[in-house]
């Protein structure tokens, strides 16, 4: 992922949600631990019927990182 795109989003270390860099608390899990070092993106619209969402243990719609470091 390019540095420009990844600098715009940060990854929640607990639920892997991708959030804008100015957000201070994750709306999904209420965590405050984030990283800018992530790769891959999955956008989930319907987590109940999505094979990818089930594989990644995603229960809410949104943008998620495949890998957070």
N, C-alpha and C positions, 0 to 999 in steps of 0.2 A: 504494500500500500504506500502511496506517496506520502511524503512528510506533510504536505499541505493538507491532505484529507484527514490524516490521523491526528494532526495538531488541532483540528476543529472539534474533534470528538475525543472524549476520554471513556475508558472502560471501567465499569464497576467490577471490582475484584470478587465480589460475592456472587452476583447474578449474571455477569458479563453483558449487561445492558450498555449500549453506546449512548452517551449523553453529551450535550453541548458542554464545552469546556468551562463555562461560567456557572454550571449547576454545582451546588455544594452538597446536596443530599440526594441519593438515588430514589426516584419515586417508586420503583419496583420493590426494593427490599429495605429501604431506609438506611443503607450503609453510607459511610463517609470515606471509604477507602477506594481510591481510584488510581488508574495508571494511564499514561499516554502511549505505552508500549503494547500495542495490540495488532492483530492481523486477521484478515478475513472478515466478511460481514454476511449476516443472514438477516433478512427482513421477513418477519413473520406477521401475517395478517390474520390467520385462523389457526391458533395453536392446537385446538382440539382435533383438527383433521390433517395436521401437517406432520409428515414423517420426520422431517428435519427438526421440528420443535420437540417432538418426543425424544429424538436421539440426543438433543442438547439439553433436555429437561427444562424447556421453556413453557411457561403456563400463561403468559400475558403477551398480547401483540406488541410489536416494536422492533427496534434495530438491536442486533446483538453481535458481539465479536465472536469469532470462531475460537480464537486463542488470545488470552491475556497473559502478559508476562510481568 
